[in-house]
Amino acid sequence: MALSSGFFTPQLCASFKVERRRVGWCNNLPWGSDVNQKWSFLRGTMILTRPNHGTNIRFRNASPVVYASLVPCSQIASNAFTLGTAAVLPFYTLMVVAPQAELTKKIVGSSLPYMALGALYAYLLYLSWTPDTMRFMFASKYLLPELPGMVKMFSSEMTLASAWIHLLTVDLFAARQVYGDGLQNNIETRHSVLMCLLFCPVGILAHAITKALTSGTNETKTDEDDTISTDLIK
């Protein structure tokens, strides 16, 4: 942690608490002067500046006025990114390798993975949120996002990690829907499920095409089975 050049720039992720108190004097200015709190969107850091003064502010070690967690944002973002990616892979593996297994149907049908991913996403969203987030999200006069604002927002590692968890959750849910529809209608879904992992919209499109191409075949097969059953009854 370093304090230099009049601003505070550690790569930390946590709530920042600033207390205004008289702890000393600097260049004949009281330490009790107001200090502006300003967020830097990059990595969720906070910049502290004193308005209308060109002097550097140094905090005395004996009376700190800024408190923060010592966990780097980049470490949290990296760990969440890796954890989320590794967590969804077993579900895709089961749906592709053993789609008809009872264990696969039971595990894939559970809501626990989505609850865990949702909690992780909410935590990352909390850490990545800044006063500028809403401004970036509704940048245009029509309160719609704009590409330059999105680029600035996702330049933060924490924001990017939260977006990745968001994508993993939605992709896994879409893959489960494709898998379940395949079981219900006797349609091959392994290729579509795999595409959902890599390119989710393409995986959904692939399933729709596969379903359209095989629907006639399945109907013909069903009619043949009904005919054979009728003949056996006679």
PAROLUM-133768 format. One record per atom (N, C-alpha, C): x negated, y negated, z negated. Coordinates in steps of 0.1 Angstrom, whole numbers, plus 5000, padded with zeros to 4 digits. Example, Ala and Ser with C-alpha at 12.3 -4.5 7.8 and 13.67 -1.06 7.14 Angstrom:
2
486850574922;487750454922;486850334922;487250224929;486350114929;487150004921;
END
This chain:
234
499150125000;500050005000;499149885000;499449785009;498649675010;499449545011;499049435005;499649305006;498649215012;498949165024;498049075030;498748975039;498148865042;498648765052;500048725049;500448725037;501748675034;502948765036;502748895040;503848975042;503549115037;504549195036;504549325029;504949425040;503949515044;504249605056;503849745053;504249815043;503949955041;504950035049;504550155054;505450235061;506250325051;507150275044;507850345033;509350345037;510050455031;511450465033;512150485020;512850385016;513550385003;514250255002;515050244991;515650114988;514550014982;514649894987;513649794982;514449704972;513749674961;514349594951;513449474949;513949354950;513149234948;513649154936;512849124927;513249054915;512548914916;513348804914;512748674914;512448644899;511148624897;510748594883;509448504884;509148434873;507948354872;506848454867;505948474875;504848564871;503448494873;503448374877;502148304879;502248184888;501148134893;501048024901;500148054913;500547994925;499648014937;499647884944;498447824946;498347694953;499347594948;499447584935;500247484927;501747504930;502147624935;503547654937;503947754928;505047744921;505547844911;505847974918;505548084912;505848214917;507348234917;508048164909;509548184909;510248134921;509548074931;510248024943;510948134950;512048104957;512748204964;511948274974;512148394976;511448474986;512448534996;512348515008;513248565018;512948715020;514048795021;513948935024;514348955039;513449005046;513749025061;513249165065;514249235071;513949375076;513149365089;512149455090;511649485103;512249615108;512849625120;513549745123;512649865126;511349835129;510449935131;510150015119;510450135118;510150225107;510750185094;511750095094;512550055082;511749975072;510749905076;509849825067;510549695064;510149635053;510649505049;509549405049;509849285055;508849175055;509349075045;508449025036;508748925026;508048795029;508748685031;508048565035;508648455026;507848355024;508248235016;508448125027;509648065027;510047965038;509247835035;508947775047;508447635047;507047625040;506347735038;505047725032;504047805040;502947745043;501947815051;500947895042;501147905030;500247975021;500548125020;499548195017;499648345014;500248365000;501048464999;501648504986;500948634982;500448634970;499848754964;500548784951;500948904950;501648954938;500649004928;500848964916;499949004905;500249154902;499249234900;499449374897;500149394884;499949304875;500549314861;502049304862;502649224871;504049194872;504549214886;504649334891;505149364904;506549314906;506949264918;508249214920;508949294932;508149384938;508749464948;508549614945;509649694946;509649834942;510049914955;509350024957;509750104969;509250244967;509850334974;509450474974;508050484980;507350594976;505950614982;506050714994;507150754998;507250855009;507250785022;506350805031;506350735044;507550775052;508050675060;509150695069;508850805079;507650795085;507250885096;507251025091;506851045078;506851185073;508251245072;509151165066;510551205065;511151235078;510951145088;511451155101;510951285108;509651305107;508951425113;509451555107;509651555093;510051675087;511551705091;512351605091;513751625095;513951665109;513051615118;513051655132;512751805133;511751845127;511251985127;512252075121;512852035109;513752125102;515052145110;515552035115;516752045123;516652125136;515552115142;515252195155;515152345151;514452375141;514252515137;515552575132;516452495126;517652545119;518652595130;518752525141;519752565151;519352685160;518052715161;517552815170;518152955167;518252995155;518753135152;520153145158;520953045157;522353055162;522353075178;521552995185;521453015199;520953155202;519953205195;519353335197;520453445196;521253435185;522253535184;523353535195;523753415199;524753405210;524253455223;522853445225;522353485238;521953635238;521353675227;520753815226;521853915223;522753875213;523753975209;525153905208;525653865219;526953795219;528153875214;528054005215;529254095211;529054145197;527954125190;527754175177;528754105167;529154185157;530054125147;529354025138;528054055136;527253955128;527153825135;526953825148;526953705156;528253625155;529353695156;530653635156;530953575142;530453635132;530653585118;529853465115;528553475119;527653365116;527953245124;528253265137;528453145146;529853085142;530753155137;532053105133;532053025120;530953035113;530852965100;530752805102;531252735093;531152585093;529952535085;529252625078;528152575070;527052505077;526652555089;525552485096;525952345099;527152315103;527652185106;527652095094;528052145083;528052075070;526652035066;525652125068;524252095064;523651995074;523952005087;523451915097;524051775095;525351775091;526051655089;525451575077;525151655066;524551585055;523151535058;522351605065;521051565069;521151435078;522151435087;522251315096;522651195088;523651215078;524051105070;522851045062;522051135057;520851085049;519851005058;519651055070;518750985080;519350855084;520650855086;521350735090;521250625079;521350665067;521250575056;519850515056;518850595058;517450545057;517150455069;517750485081;517450405093;518250285094;519250265086;520150155087;519550025083;519649915091;519149785088;520249685091;520049565086;520949455090;521149435105;520149475113;520149455127;520849565134;521249675128;521849795134;523149755141;524049695134;525349655140;525149565152;524149475151;523949375161;523449445174;522549545172;522049625184;523149705190;524049755181;525149845186;526249775194;526449645190;527549565196;526949435201;525949445210;525149335214;525849245224;526749295232;527349215243;528549135237;529049035245;530148955241;531449035240;531449155247;532649235246;532449345235;531549325226;531249415215;530949555220;530149565231;529749695236;528249705235;527649825234;526249835234;525549795247;524349745247;523549715258;522249785258;521749825269;520549905270;519349845263;519049715265;517949655257;518049665242;519249655237;519449665223;519249805218;519749905226;519550045223;518050085223;517350025232;515850055233;515150005220;515549885215;514949825203;515349915191;516649955191;517050035179;516350165178;516250235190;515550365189;514050365190;513550245189;512050235187;511650275173;512550285164;512250335150;512250485150;511250545144;511050685143;512250745135;512650675124;513750725116;515050725124;515350625132;516550615140;516550725150;515350745156;515250845167;515450985161;514951015149;515151145142;516651165139;517351055134;518751075131;519551095144;519151035155;519851065168;519551205173;518351255170;518051395174;518951495166;519151475153;519951555145;521451545150;521851425154;523151415159;523351495172;522351495181;522451565193;522451715190;521551765181;521551905178;522851955173;523551875164;524851915159;525851925169;525951825178;526951825188;526751935198;525451955202;525152055212;525452195206;525152215194;525452345188;526952375187;527752265184;529152285184;529752315198;529252245208;529652265221;529252415226;528152455222;527652595225;528652695218;529052665206;529952755199;531352765206;531752645211;533052645218;532952725231;531852715238;531652795251;531552935247;530852975237;530753115233;532053175229;532853095221;534153145217;535153165229;535053075238;535953075250;535553195259;534253225259;533753345266;534253475260;534253485247;534753605240;536253625243;536953515242;538453515243;538853555257;538153515267;538553535281;537653635289;536753705281;535853795287;535053745298;534353635295;533453555305;532053555300;531153575309;529653575306;529353425302;528653415290;528353275285;526953255282;526053365283;524753345278;523953235285;524153225298;523453125305;523952985302;525252975300;525852845296;525452805282;525352895273;524952875259;523452825259;522652885266;521252845267;521152705273;521952675283;521852545289;522352435279;523352475270;523752385260;522652345250;521752435248;520652405239;519752295246;519552315259;518552225266;519252105272;520352125279;521052015286;522552045284;523051995272;524452035268;525452005279;525551885285;526551865295;526451955307;525251995311;525052095321;525552225317;525352265304;525852395299;527352395300;528052285296;529552285296;529952295311;529352225320;529652235334;529452375339;528352445335;528052575340;529152675335;529652655323;530652745318;531952725325;532352595328;533552565336;533452635350;532352625356;532152685370;532252835368;531552895359;531653045357;533053085354;533753015346;535153055343;536053045355;535852945363;536652935375;536353045385;535053085386;534653185396;535053325392;535153345379;535453485374;536853505370;537653395370;539053405365;539853505375;539553485388;540253575397;539853725396;538553745393;538053885391;538653945379;538753865368;539353915355;540853945357;541553865364;542953885367;543154015375;542354035385;542454155393;542154275385;541154265376;540754385368;541854415358;542554305353;543654325343;544854395350;545154355363;546254415370;545954565373;544654595376;544254735378;544454815366;544054765354;544154835342;545654855338;546454755341;547954775339;548454885348;548054885360;548554985369;548155125365;546855145361;546355275356;547155315344;547455225335;548155255322;549555295326;550255235335;551555265340;551655405346;550655435354;550555575360;550355685350;549555655340;549355755329;550655775321;551355675319;552655685311;553655775319;553655745333;554555825341;554155975341;
END
